[in-house]
Amino acid sequence: MEQNKKLSIREWPEDERPREKVLRNGASSLSKSELLAILIGSGNAEESAVELMKKVLASCNDSIAELSKLTVDDLCRFKGIGLAKAITIIAACELWKRRQKDERDEHFKVRCSQDVYDYFYPLMCDLPIEECHVLLLNNMNRVIDSVKVGSGGYTGTTVDIRCVLREALLKRATGMALCHNHPSGSLKPSAEDDRLTKSIASACAVMNIRFLDHIIFTDRRFYSYKDEGRL
């Protein structure tokens, strides 16, 4: 509706206003830009909240996953988005990721390296720095929990093996898989990655915990120590 670009949402026909559409047809009837417009509340002098969020989403290829990678500074570059609106958008994206995690955890079972990668993808696909997470499993290889056990900079992270084992013991896990990302996109394990894998494997053997895999994660691919015959 071209004329709406110069009108506030309050001036739109009632059947086209996002809030009224939710009441009438449910939230699923709204576009991504309309849903986000409800969150930010207003646009700028030239654009309604819907038009503003269409512009933001267009910069992210209309992808919520890409939107979730934007920082507060990135969002504040758009006219009409200040600190409060930027934080609201980031919070909404974080809720989206956590819902995905909750849905995965309920019945998720690890059968292979691809399962580990798929589990961590929503959590790690947009990380700008290295993080290391441990996936804790029961004796049926079903997920008990996942815990961040290390974070660092752009090229490395430090993991305390005692902390990893502590999480496994507290959750009564009988199996675990490790996953850390390479923001550079490289799948080549570093010497430190090799040392960590060897140390975790040795510690798990002592504690009678199955160490299923160590995955090196990038946005599109992964490296599996198990698949490469190194576990």
Buried (B, 14 or more C-beta within 10 A) or exposed (E): EEEBEEEEBEEBEEEEBBEBBBEEEEEEEBBBBBBBBBEBEBBEEEBBBBBBBBBBBEBBEEEBBBBBBBEBEBBBEBEBBEEEBBEBBBEBBEEBBEEBBEEBBEEBEBEEBEBBBBBBBBBBBBBEEBBBBBBBBBEEBBBBBBBEBBBBEEEBBEBEBEEBBEBBEEBEBBBBBBBBBBBEEEBEBEEEBEEBBBEBBEBBEEEEBBBBBBBBBBBEEBBBBBBEEBB
